């Protein structure tokens, strides 16, 4: 997990999400992983399947940059469903 947190592998898109009135920019695998794992699991409960898919995709993308397309798509689906974009 430590490698995922430190990953500088760029995502295929940069996300700007609003959280508590502030805009957070997410451009790398590590930033995305920190963002979606630092929030309480209760906050993601409604979107549990999408959250798990995004976490798994980011972990795989940290090991293999080719998988950033899948990770980006999983994040996009999670953020859209959670109305964060």
Number of C-alpha atoms within 10 A of each C-alpha: 9 7 11 21 19 15 19 14 20 18 25 16 15 13 20 15 15 13 9 6 7 9 11 14 14 19 18 23 29 24 20 25 24 15 14 19 14 9 10 9 13 9 11 17 11 12 15 14 12 20 21 16 17 25 22 14 22 30 22 18 24 25 14 11 15 12 17 24 15 18 26 25 16 20 25 18 17 23 20 10 13 14 10 13 13
